Amino acid sequence: MLKVGLIGCGFMGTMHANCYNALDGVELTAVADIRPEKAEQLADGAQIYCDGKELIENADVDVIDICLPTYLHAEYTMLAMDKVKYVFVEKPVTLTVEESEQLKAKQAETGAFVQIGQVIRFWDEYVALYDMVRSGKYGRVVNANFRRISPSPDWGWNNWLHDTKLSGGAAQDLHIHDVDYVLSLFGEPKSVSSVRNIIGEENSYVNTFMQYDTCVVTVEGTWDLPASHPFEATFRVVFEDAVVENAGGRFMLYTTDGAEEIKIEKKDLTVSGGTSGNISSLGGYFNELCYFTECAKNGTAVEKATLADAATSLKFLLTKELKSNA
């Protein structure tokens, strides 16, 4: 039985706890949060610790999962790599490029395997799109658009998400999902141009254009919408011989032969134990933690959504995107 220690029992920690409870051969044996009531809600027999450092120092666990606010990622991940061989850290990997480089150095020192919660790499429709692009079945990509828009994320502890010094704003917390995915799909573009909010909350709206040799990719992200507006994560990719679109709850393929819905068999896993946030299904969260725990159980390297991948995406976002319109 793989023993998991979870640090951070808020919105995302609840999602992860739900996933671990649904995984075979995995047991959530330790939880930590500075809010005792949050830890108690997820414990279900697990040992409760008053903070993450106490868990890292004392818990008998095989892996550690860090679901803390972004500004705490570097400190706790460094400590976790000294404790266990397998560490999972929610995205974005760190608040700064310097911190991500420090984590890479620590990983080289300890030999720990670290996976970052760039969950889009594991979401079924995005996995299917990745395979389509790689196969060349519909020719090369001509144009692509990725869109992630959300109401204000007011569920964060002490409203930390809205403090850009703690979260990096929508650019770093939300927009980076699609940026990371695009980089995994197409690599680094020849040129990039990015426009973001400079009025009101910094980085609450970002629109990026990436120019490649044969296509243009646009990525839109915001969490500055009214509470009445639903969360949306969509894409439209134009190939030479087809259009693939994921929007409105339908995953569609359009060709000269007509339109058809692409069917993907999914495990039915709905959220329980948490009502805030914008997640209605565990979906990719289950997939990424299934992959992570299988690596840990088998003693194999983490090769998807790695620390190096996430550090590259963060560096691209902070040094090329957000500075392109500074």
Secondary structure, 3 states (H helix, E strand, C coil): CEEEEEECCCHHHHHHHHHHHHCCCEEEEEEECCCHHHHHHHHCCCEEECCHHHHHHHCCCCEEEECCCHHHHHHHHHHHHHHCCEEEECCCCCCCHHHHHHHHHHHHHHCCEEEECCHHHHCHHHHHHHHHHHHCCCCCEEEEEEEEEEECCCCCHHHHHHCHHHHCHHHHHHHHHHHHHHHHHHCCCCEEEEEECCCCCCCCEEEEEEECCCCEEEEEEEEEECCCCCCEEEEEEEECCCEEEEECCEEEEEECCEEEECCCCCCCCECCCCCCCCCCECHHHHHHHHHHHHHHHHCCCCCCCEHHHHHHHHHHHHHHHCCCCC
